[in-house]
Amino acid sequence: MTQDKGKDNNYRPVVFRDRSAGYAFLTRSTAESSETIEWDDGETYPLVDVEISSESHPFYTGRARMVDSEGQVAKFERRYGDQTPPPAPE
């Protein structure tokens, strides 16, 4: 992928903050933000708030809900039972 001539992609250090976990990390991005934050190194960086990150996502934290497929099959069988069609008359 090449950059279009005449376009300036502002690729710079940006702080992303997970609002639900209170976790923030510094990385490089072209994301725009009018908010800023002073980071641990004393520098001020643009701040982008995100709803979810690896710190709060259930898949990465191990709090993922496991699907009980065996329980689902049993529930289906209880609800619908054995509904095999009767043999056809001869």
N, CA, C and O of each residue as an XYZ file, in Angstrom:
360
protein
N       0.852     -1.168      0.000
C       0.000      0.000      0.000
C       0.897      1.230      0.000
O       1.832      1.320      0.796
N       0.621      2.156     -0.871
C       1.431      3.358     -0.949
C       0.616      4.568     -0.538
O      -0.611      4.587     -0.633
N       1.330      5.563     -0.085
C       0.672      6.793      0.338
C       0.388      7.654     -0.890
O       1.233      7.789     -1.774
N      -0.814      8.236     -0.934
C      -1.160      9.129     -2.027
C      -0.300     10.371     -1.955
O      -0.071     10.913     -0.874
N       0.180     10.825     -3.107
C       0.989     12.042     -3.139
C       0.121     13.233     -2.760
O      -1.021     13.353     -3.205
N       0.667     14.091     -1.949
C      -0.069     15.277     -1.547
C      -0.860     15.093     -0.269
O      -1.334     16.071      0.310
N      -1.012     13.856      0.183
C      -1.726     13.606      1.436
C      -0.701     13.421      2.541
O       0.310     12.741      2.360
N      -0.968     14.027      3.677
C      -0.070     13.907      4.818
C      -0.738     13.051      5.880
O      -1.633     13.516      6.586
N      -0.306     11.806      5.996
C      -0.809     10.946      7.065
C      -0.007     11.274      8.318
O       1.200     11.039      8.375
N      -0.683     11.814      9.310
C      -0.037     12.253     10.542
C       0.176     11.056     11.460
O      -0.549     10.882     12.439
N       1.166     10.238     11.144
C       1.487      9.034     11.914
C       2.390      9.447     13.068
O       3.552      9.795     12.859
N       1.855      9.407     14.283
C       2.569      9.936     15.428
C       2.202      9.158     16.680
O       1.271      8.354     16.647
N       2.915      9.378     17.792
C       2.550      8.717     19.045
C       1.177      9.195     19.529
O       0.884     10.391     19.517
N       0.345      8.244     19.954
C      -1.003      8.531     20.446
C      -1.261      7.610     21.647
O      -0.824      6.459     21.651
N      -1.966      8.113     22.656
C      -2.350      7.298     23.803
C      -3.787      6.834     23.603
O      -4.683      7.646     23.370
N      -4.002      5.518     23.694
C      -5.346      4.951     23.660
C      -5.702      4.564     25.088
O      -4.905      3.924     25.774
N      -6.895      4.946     25.544
C      -7.339      4.645     26.900
C      -8.629      3.838     26.844
O      -9.614      4.255     26.233
N      -8.607      2.667     27.497
C      -9.792      1.814     27.608
C     -10.602      2.367     28.769
O     -10.186      2.268     29.923
N     -11.745      2.943     28.470
C     -12.556      3.594     29.499
C     -13.140      2.603     30.496
O     -13.338      2.958     31.658
N     -13.419      1.380     30.083
C     -14.043      0.423     30.998
C     -13.029     -0.215     31.939
O     -13.397     -0.651     33.030
N     -11.747     -0.281     31.537
C     -10.742     -0.936     32.380
C      -9.801      0.069     33.035
O      -9.048     -0.288     33.941
N      -9.836      1.321     32.586
C      -8.928      2.312     33.134
C      -7.496      2.072     32.691
O      -6.562      2.518     33.357
N      -7.311      1.383     31.592
C      -5.998      1.016     31.071
C      -5.652      1.912     29.894
O      -6.503      2.172     29.043
N      -4.415      2.387     29.834
C      -3.985      3.233     28.719
C      -2.655      2.719     28.192
O      -1.843      2.177     28.942
N      -2.442      2.895     26.892
C      -1.168      2.495     26.303
C      -0.783      3.470     25.209
O      -1.636      4.044     24.532
N       0.509      3.644     25.052
C       1.077      4.559     24.072
C       1.519      3.757     22.860
O       2.252      2.775     22.984
N       1.069      4.183     21.689
C       1.455      3.524     20.448
C       1.492      4.581     19.356
O       1.293      5.764     19.634
N       1.740      4.178     18.134
C       1.736      5.123     17.017
C       0.467      4.903     16.198
O       0.030      3.771     15.991
N      -0.113      6.016     15.737
C      -1.370      5.927     15.013
C      -1.603      7.208     14.218
O      -0.939      8.222     14.431
N      -2.561      7.135     13.300
C      -3.009      8.326     12.578
C      -4.343      8.817     13.124
O      -4.939      9.739     12.568
N      -4.820      8.200     14.220
C      -6.106      8.587     14.806
C      -6.057     10.050     15.257
O      -5.064     10.509     15.821
N      -7.137     10.759     14.999
C      -7.232     12.168     15.374
C      -7.986     12.315     16.686
O      -8.912     11.554     16.966
N      -7.586     13.302     17.494
C      -8.261     13.571     18.745
C      -7.981     15.008     19.167
O      -6.886     15.534     18.967
N      -9.007     15.631     19.759
C      -8.811     16.986     20.269
C      -8.376     16.956     21.733
O      -7.959     17.976     22.280
N      -8.475     15.774     22.372
C      -8.056     15.632     23.763
C      -6.577     15.268     23.830
O      -6.040     14.643     22.916
N      -5.924     15.667     24.925
C      -4.527     15.303     25.144
C      -4.365     14.789     26.568
O      -5.224     15.000     27.425
N      -3.240     14.107     26.801
C      -2.921     13.583     28.125
C      -1.416     13.654     28.324
O      -0.642     13.453     27.388
N      -1.011     13.943     29.559
C       0.420     13.906     29.873
C       0.766     12.479     30.244
O       0.160     11.898     31.144
N       1.743     11.917     29.547
C       2.118     10.524     29.734
C       3.217     10.419     30.781
O       3.726     11.434     31.257
N       3.584      9.188     31.142
C       4.580      8.921     32.181
C       5.938      9.548     31.890
O       6.695      9.840     32.815
N       6.254      9.757     30.616
C       7.545     10.328     30.253
C       7.560     11.856     30.310
O       8.565     12.488     29.986
N       6.420     12.449     30.731
C       6.342     13.900     30.842
C       5.881     14.592     29.576
O       5.611     15.793     29.595
N       5.785     13.866     28.484
C       5.337     14.436     27.206
C       3.807     14.434     27.155
O       3.156     13.652     27.848
N       3.246     15.313     26.331
C       1.806     15.387     26.119
C       1.489     14.775     24.763
O       2.108     15.117     23.756
N       0.510     13.860     24.746
C       0.142     13.153     23.527
C      -1.365     13.259     23.303
O      -2.118     13.465     24.254
N      -1.813     13.117     22.042
C      -3.259     13.039     21.775
C      -3.832     11.816     22.492
O      -3.166     10.787     22.601
N      -5.065     11.933     22.978
C      -5.733     10.860     23.709
C      -6.963     10.400     22.945
O      -7.811     11.212     22.575
N      -7.059      9.093     22.708
C      -8.215      8.499     22.051
C      -8.843      7.518     23.036
O      -8.204      6.543     23.430
N     -10.091      7.770     23.435
C     -10.813      6.856     24.321
C     -11.459      5.757     23.500
O     -12.080      6.022     22.471
N     -11.311      4.509     23.962
C     -11.935      3.362     23.297
C     -12.830      2.652     24.302
O     -12.594      2.721     25.508
N     -13.842      1.979     23.814
C     -14.797      1.282     24.671
C     -14.244     -0.038     25.188
O     -14.580     -0.461     26.294
N     -13.399     -0.689     24.398
C     -12.925     -2.018     24.770
C     -11.535     -2.229     24.186
O     -11.233     -1.764     23.087
N     -10.702     -2.930     24.930
C      -9.359     -3.287     24.460
C      -9.052     -4.688     24.976
O      -9.925     -5.350     25.537
N      -7.833     -5.133     24.789
C      -7.470     -6.469     25.264
C      -7.540     -6.560     26.790
O      -7.630     -7.661     27.332
N      -7.502     -5.428     27.489
C      -7.598     -5.432     28.953
C      -9.014     -5.708     29.444
O      -9.194     -6.199     30.558
N     -10.021     -5.401     28.629
C     -11.394     -5.576     29.091
C     -12.216     -6.544     28.247
O     -13.323     -6.906     28.646
N     -11.711     -6.969     27.102
C     -12.465     -7.880     26.238
C     -12.497     -9.272     26.852
O     -11.446     -9.803     27.212
N     -13.681     -9.880     26.982
C     -13.804    -11.193     27.631
C     -12.938    -12.282     27.014
O     -12.479    -13.174     27.726
N     -12.708    -12.231     25.720
C     -11.899    -13.266     25.081
C     -10.473    -13.234     25.615
O      -9.883    -14.285     25.868
N      -9.917    -12.049     25.787
C      -8.529    -11.916     26.216
C      -8.367    -12.000     27.729
O      -7.289    -12.355     28.206
N      -9.399    -11.686     28.489
C      -9.298    -11.709     29.946
C      -9.643    -13.068     30.531
O      -9.429    -13.295     31.722
N     -10.176    -13.980     29.717
C     -10.544    -15.305     30.203
C     -11.931    -15.340     30.818
O     -12.329    -16.361     31.379
N     -12.670    -14.251     30.727
C     -14.018    -14.219     31.274
C     -15.060    -14.480     30.189
O     -16.225    -14.110     30.336
N     -14.638    -15.113     29.110
C     -15.552    -15.394     28.006
C     -16.600    -16.405     28.445
O     -16.301    -17.338     29.190
N     -17.803    -16.220     27.989
C     -18.888    -17.145     28.299
C     -18.753    -18.361     27.398
O     -18.703    -18.238     26.174
N     -18.697    -19.505     27.997
C     -18.566    -20.737     27.225
C     -19.963    -21.235     26.863
O     -20.877    -21.186     27.685
N     -20.121    -21.706     25.654
C     -21.403    -22.225     25.192
C     -21.442    -23.711     25.516
O     -20.539    -24.460     25.143
N     -22.484    -24.127     26.207
C     -22.651    -25.520     26.582
C     -23.453    -26.211     25.483
O     -24.682    -26.260     25.534
N     -22.746    -26.741     24.497
C     -23.448    -27.334     23.360
C     -24.211    -28.597     23.774
O     -25.280    -28.873     23.230
N     -23.678    -29.362     24.722
C     -24.382    -30.563     25.153
C     -25.691    -30.184     25.842
O     -26.713    -30.841     25.643
N     -25.659    -29.142     26.639
C     -26.870    -28.667     27.296
C     -27.890    -28.162     26.301
O     -29.091    -28.330     26.511
N     -27.439    -27.552     25.229
C     -28.339    -27.051     24.200
C     -29.028    -28.200     23.474
O     -30.212    -28.112     23.146
N     -28.280    -29.286     23.221
C     -28.871    -30.452     22.563
C     -29.934    -31.072     23.466
O     -31.018    -31.422     22.999
N     -29.633    -31.208     24.749
C     -30.596    -31.786     25.689
C     -31.843    -30.909     25.781
O     -32.960    -31.424     25.843
N     -31.664    -29.614     25.789
C     -32.796    -28.683     25.845
C     -33.677    -28.845     24.600
O     -34.905    -28.833     24.694
N     -33.042    -28.996     23.441
C     -33.777    -29.184     22.194
C     -34.576    -30.485     22.241
O     -35.747    -30.511     21.864
N     -33.938    -31.571     22.708
C     -34.621    -32.858     22.766
C     -35.779    -32.828     23.756
O     -36.819    -33.433     23.498
N     -35.620    -32.137     24.884
C     -36.730    -32.021     25.844
C     -37.887    -31.242     25.223
O     -39.052    -31.592     25.411
N     -37.566    -30.211     24.502
C     -38.612    -29.350     23.933
C     -39.358    -30.054     22.803
O     -40.587    -30.014     22.748
N     -38.616    -30.699     21.901
C     -39.253    -31.257     20.707
C     -39.368    -32.776     20.725
O     -40.120    -33.352     19.938
N     -38.634    -33.422     21.609
C     -38.741    -34.878     21.749
C     -38.404    -35.613     20.466
O     -37.793    -35.069     19.546
N     -38.822    -36.860     20.437
C     -38.590    -37.697     19.267
C     -39.747    -37.468     18.299
O     -40.844    -37.984     18.513
N     -39.521    -36.726     17.275
C     -40.574    -36.398     16.319
C     -40.327    -37.085     14.981
O     -40.468    -36.468     13.924
N     -39.962    -38.349     15.029
C     -39.777    -39.094     13.782
C     -41.143    -39.348     13.175
O     -42.078    -39.697     13.895
N     -41.278    -39.183     11.896
C     -42.587    -39.398     11.273
C     -42.998    -40.857     11.345
O     -42.139    -41.737     11.293
N     -44.284    -41.135     11.462
C     -44.759    -42.539     11.507
C     -44.474    -43.210     10.167
O     -44.358    -42.539      9.142
N     -44.363    -44.512     10.180
C     -44.103    -45.221      8.909
C     -45.264    -45.029      7.940
O     -46.424    -44.959      8.346
N     -44.942    -44.948      6.689
C     -45.956    -44.748      5.656
C     -46.782    -46.035      5.515
O     -46.224    -47.130      5.572
N     -48.123    -45.912      5.330
C     -48.957    -47.101      5.136
C     -48.616    -47.778      3.816
O     -48.249    -47.139      2.831
N     -48.753    -49.090      3.841
C     -48.436    -49.863      2.613
C     -49.629    -50.045      1.748
O     -49.534    -50.666      0.689
